[in-house]
Amino acid sequence: MSTRPQQPDPVPEGAVPDPAQDLPAPGERERAEPPPEPGADAATGPDGADQDDTSRVLAELEDRWRRALADLDNLRKRHARELERELAAERARTATALLPLIDNLELALAHAEAHPGAIVDGVKAVRDQGVDAFARLGYPRHSETGVPFDPTRHEVVGVVEDPEAEPGTVVEVLRPGYGDADHQLRPVAVVVSQRE
């Protein structure tokens, strides 16, 4: 009996070869030459070029990171300055809207000495001017009676029995409110009707 491995039969023309026939025999696999072991400088290459590239990329990324931090700090400082400027400008606009009130109060007081009855008319005119200033600032006055109670606009400070009004209706305004439900300086202080 021969110990030599038997040769496979040749593949007929046009047939698909069996992939198992291309594999080495079990004994041949161990005899194959193993791949070379990587050396100490396998990661960096023979001349360290990859290490230089990595150091350069790392330095570039660190520089970009530092620049981004500096930009963020500058943006934060700029935002704080702009916010301060906007607050100062808004205070100035509000004070400018209220200045005519002081001027008209002074005129009313000056005329009060000459015409004591004119003070009431002057104070009413100043009040109307103040209400108008608040409306222009986005806070219209609300002092309506006979409307249904709305917890987003009204603050109940009293409840009365009123047979002529529907229950839950505003029958008296004790203090007017300014602004709407989403931007309100203060709610309307009201007395609401109820029935027993």
C-alpha positions as CSV (number, residue, x, y, z in Angstrom):
1,M,0.0,0.0,0.0
2,S,1.3,3.4,-1.0
3,T,1.6,6.3,1.6
4,R,1.6,9.0,-1.1
5,P,-1.6,11.1,-1.2
6,Q,-3.9,10.2,-4.1
7,Q,-4.2,12.9,-6.8
8,P,-7.7,14.1,-7.5
9,D,-9.3,13.4,-10.8
10,P,-9.1,16.2,-13.3
11,V,-12.2,18.5,-13.5
12,P,-14.1,17.9,-16.8
13,E,-14.3,20.9,-19.1
14,G,-17.2,23.3,-18.3
15,A,-17.8,21.9,-14.8
16,V,-17.5,24.0,-11.6
17,P,-14.5,23.0,-9.6
18,D,-15.1,21.8,-6.0
19,P,-13.7,24.5,-3.6
20,A,-12.7,21.9,-1.1
21,Q,-10.2,20.6,-3.6
22,D,-8.2,23.9,-3.4
23,L,-7.7,23.6,0.3
24,P,-4.3,22.2,1.5
25,A,-4.3,18.8,3.1
26,P,-4.3,18.8,7.0
27,G,-0.6,18.0,7.1
28,E,0.4,20.7,4.6
29,R,-1.2,23.4,6.7
30,E,1.3,22.9,9.6
31,R,4.2,22.8,7.2
32,A,3.3,26.2,5.7
33,E,5.5,29.1,6.6
34,P,4.0,31.3,9.4
35,P,3.6,35.0,8.7
36,P,6.4,37.1,10.0
37,E,6.1,38.5,13.5
38,P,5.6,42.3,13.7
39,G,8.7,44.1,15.0
40,A,8.9,46.7,17.7
41,D,8.4,49.5,15.3
42,A,5.6,47.8,13.3
43,A,3.0,50.4,14.5
44,T,5.1,53.4,13.5
45,G,6.8,52.0,10.5
46,P,10.5,51.6,10.0
47,D,11.3,55.3,10.2
48,G,8.6,56.5,12.7
49,A,6.7,58.4,10.1
50,D,3.3,57.3,11.4
51,Q,4.2,58.5,14.9
52,D,5.1,61.9,13.5
53,D,1.8,62.1,11.6
54,T,-0.1,61.1,14.8
55,S,1.7,63.8,16.8
56,R,1.0,66.4,14.2
57,V,-2.7,65.5,14.0
58,L,-3.0,65.5,17.8
59,A,-1.3,68.9,18.0
60,E,-3.7,70.2,15.3
61,L,-6.7,68.9,17.1
62,E,-5.6,70.3,20.4
63,D,-5.1,73.7,18.7
64,R,-8.6,73.6,17.2
65,W,-10.0,72.6,20.6
66,R,-8.3,75.6,22.3
67,R,-9.5,77.9,19.6
68,A,-13.1,76.6,20.0
69,L,-12.9,77.2,23.7
70,A,-11.6,80.7,23.2
71,D,-14.4,81.4,20.6
72,L,-17.0,80.1,23.1
73,D,-15.7,82.3,25.9
74,N,-15.7,85.3,23.6
75,L,-19.3,84.5,22.5
76,R,-20.4,84.3,26.2
77,K,-18.8,87.6,27.0
78,R,-20.3,89.3,23.9
79,H,-23.7,87.9,24.8
80,A,-23.5,89.2,28.3
81,R,-22.5,92.7,27.0
82,E,-25.4,92.7,24.4
83,L,-27.9,91.6,27.1
84,E,-26.7,94.4,29.4
85,R,-27.2,96.9,26.5
86,E,-30.6,95.6,25.6
87,L,-31.8,95.8,29.3
88,A,-30.5,99.4,29.5
89,A,-32.3,100.2,26.2
90,E,-35.5,98.7,27.4
91,R,-35.3,100.5,30.7
92,A,-34.8,103.8,28.8
93,R,-37.8,103.1,26.5
94,T,-40.0,102.4,29.5
95,A,-38.9,105.5,31.3
96,T,-39.4,107.6,28.1
97,A,-43.0,106.2,27.9
98,L,-43.6,107.2,31.5
99,L,-42.0,110.7,31.4
100,P,-45.1,112.5,30.0
101,L,-47.0,111.3,33.1
102,I,-44.7,113.1,35.4
103,D,-44.8,116.2,33.2
104,N,-48.6,116.2,33.2
105,L,-48.8,115.6,36.9
106,E,-46.7,118.7,37.4
107,L,-48.9,120.7,35.1
108,A,-52.0,119.5,37.0
109,L,-50.5,120.6,40.3
110,A,-49.5,124.0,38.9
111,H,-53.1,124.6,37.6
112,A,-54.6,123.3,40.9
113,E,-53.6,126.5,42.7
114,A,-55.3,128.7,40.1
115,H,-58.3,126.4,39.5
116,P,-58.9,123.9,42.3
117,G,-61.6,122.1,40.4
118,A,-59.2,121.5,37.5
119,I,-57.1,119.1,39.5
120,V,-59.6,116.3,39.1
121,D,-59.7,116.7,35.4
122,G,-55.9,116.9,35.3
123,V,-55.4,113.7,37.3
124,K,-57.9,111.8,35.1
125,A,-56.0,112.9,32.0
126,V,-52.8,111.8,33.5
127,R,-54.3,108.4,34.5
128,D,-55.6,108.0,30.9
129,Q,-52.1,108.8,29.6
130,G,-50.6,106.2,31.9
131,V,-53.1,103.6,30.8
132,D,-52.2,104.4,27.2
133,A,-48.5,104.1,27.9
134,F,-48.9,100.7,29.5
135,A,-51.0,99.6,26.5
136,R,-48.2,100.7,24.1
137,L,-45.7,98.7,26.2
138,G,-47.9,95.6,25.7
139,Y,-49.9,95.6,28.9
140,P,-53.5,96.8,28.2
141,R,-55.7,97.6,31.2
142,H,-58.6,95.2,32.1
143,S,-61.4,96.3,34.4
144,E,-64.5,94.8,32.9
145,T,-67.5,93.8,34.9
146,G,-70.3,91.4,33.8
147,V,-67.8,89.0,32.3
148,P,-67.4,85.4,33.3
149,F,-64.7,84.7,35.9
150,D,-61.4,83.6,34.2
151,P,-58.7,82.2,36.6
152,T,-56.0,83.2,34.1
153,R,-57.0,86.9,34.2
154,H,-58.8,87.4,37.5
155,E,-57.9,87.1,41.2
156,V,-61.0,86.6,43.4
157,V,-60.9,88.7,46.5
158,G,-64.5,88.4,47.4
159,V,-67.7,86.5,46.7
160,V,-71.2,88.0,47.0
161,E,-74.8,86.8,46.5
162,D,-76.3,88.5,43.5
163,P,-79.7,87.2,42.3
164,E,-79.5,89.2,39.1
165,A,-76.1,88.0,38.0
166,E,-75.1,84.5,36.7
167,P,-73.0,82.5,39.2
168,G,-69.3,83.0,38.5
169,T,-69.7,86.4,37.0
170,V,-67.5,89.4,37.8
171,V,-69.7,92.0,39.5
172,E,-67.1,94.4,40.8
173,V,-63.5,95.3,40.0
174,L,-61.5,96.3,43.1
175,R,-58.2,96.7,41.3
176,P,-57.6,96.7,37.5
177,G,-55.3,94.3,35.9
178,Y,-52.7,94.9,33.2
179,G,-51.6,92.6,30.4
180,D,-53.0,89.5,28.9
181,A,-53.0,86.0,30.3
182,D,-49.6,85.0,28.8
183,H,-47.9,88.4,29.5
184,Q,-49.5,89.8,32.6
185,L,-48.2,92.4,35.1
186,R,-51.0,91.6,37.5
187,P,-54.4,90.0,37.4
188,V,-57.7,91.9,37.9
189,A,-58.8,91.8,41.6
190,V,-62.5,91.0,41.4
191,V,-65.6,90.2,43.4
192,V,-67.5,87.3,41.9
193,S,-71.2,86.4,42.2
194,Q,-72.7,83.3,43.6
195,R,-76.1,81.8,44.4
196,E,-77.2,79.7,47.3
